[in-house]
């Protein structure tokens, strides 16, 4: 009887180690960062998820809530542009479009894209046009380095 109890305990330990390893493998592939609080749009919150894909590119997923319309900023702008700071310089990731949630009415925005260089920081600027080649000085949201 004692041996049966020990075997059951060993089985549970092996199962716990296996589950911990599976969770580590599945979550260890992505880097996550939250946008820091903004003095320009204090209610805005959001996060960034960066995952390396099979082609050695970096998939970037951005979700933001409570971001004001760009024309309602203290210095009115026309669009939001997302940028990545990479070892190869600053790269535009594209325009972030703000939409109202269907049920909640909250302003939400998301963007998914891929780049060949690992980002070290993601930030969002207010711009007059989406086709700018370098970020302006009006940084609305910013992650810390990751």
N, C-alpha and C positions, 0 to 999 in steps of 0.2 A: 504494500500500500504506500509506503514511504517513497519508493522508487517511482511510482506512478505520479505522485505529487511533484517530485523533482522534475520529471519529464515535462509535465504540464507547465511548470515554472520556466523551464528552459525554452519551451516552445513560445511562451508569451514574450520572453526576452528577445528571441530571434525575430519574432513578428514586430515588436516595438522598434528594433534596430532597422529592420527592412522598411517600415513605414517612415521612420525618420530620414533614412537615406533617400527614399522616393520623394519626400517633400523637399529635401535639400536640392536634389537634382532638378525638380520641376520649377522651383522658385529661384534657384541659384543662377539661372541663365539670364535673368532680367535685372536691370538696374532701375530702381524707382527713386524719384525725387519729387518733393512738393515745391510748388512755387512759394516764395517768401511773401509775407504780408506786404501789401503795396500801400504807400501813402497816397498814391494817385487814385486807385480804385480799392479802398479798404475792404469792401465786401467780397472782392474776387478771391476765389480759392481754386486750386487746381493741382494736377499732378502730371508727371511725365514718366513714361515707361520706355526703356531702351532695351532692345533685344537683338543679339547678333544672330543673323539668319545663316542658312546653309551656304550662301554665296559670299560669306564674310562681309556682308553689308549690315548696317545697323538700322533696324526698324524702330521708328519713333512714334509713339502714340501719346497724344496730348489731350487732356480733358480739362475744361475750365468752366466754372459756374459763377454766376453773379458778376460777370464782366459787363460794364456799361457799354452802350453803343459808342463807337469811337467819336461821333460828333457831339457827344455829351461830356467828353473829357474837359478838364479845366482849360486845356489848349486844344480846341476841337481839331480832330483828325478825320480822315475818310475811311481808313482801314487799319486793321491790326496785321502785322507781319511777324512771323515766328522765325527766330534765328538760332543757329547752333554754333557754339564756339568749339572748334575742332583743332587738332594739331596742324591741320592744313589751312587754318584761318577761319574767319567767320563766314558762315554759309546760310543763305536764305532757305528756309524750309517751305515757305509759301504763306498765303493769306489765311488768316484765321477768321472764319465767318461766324458771326454771332446770331443765334436764333432764339426765339422764345420757346420754352418748353410747352408742350401741348396742354398738359393738365396744370402744372404748377405756375406757369407764366414766368418762371425764372429765365434769365438770359444764360444760355449755354453755348459752348463752342467746343469743337474737337477737330483734330487734325491727325492723320496717319500718313507717314511718308517713310522713305528709306534714303540713307546716304552712305557713301563708301568709307567715311571716316568716323571714328568713335567720338561722339560729342563729350565735352567736359562740362558744358553748361548750356542751358536752354533759356532764351529770354524772348519776350514779346514787346514790340514797340508799336506806338501809334505813328502812322505815316500818312502822307497826303495821297500816295499811290502805292499799289501793291508791287509795282515793277522797279522799286528802288534796288540798287545794287549793294548798298552798304547801310547799316542801321543808322537811323537818326538818333538824336539825343534823348528822345522821349520814351524811356523804358518804363513800361507799365507793370510787367511781371518778370520775375527773374528767379532762377533756381540758384542754389549755392553750387559750387563745383562738386562734381561726382565722378 
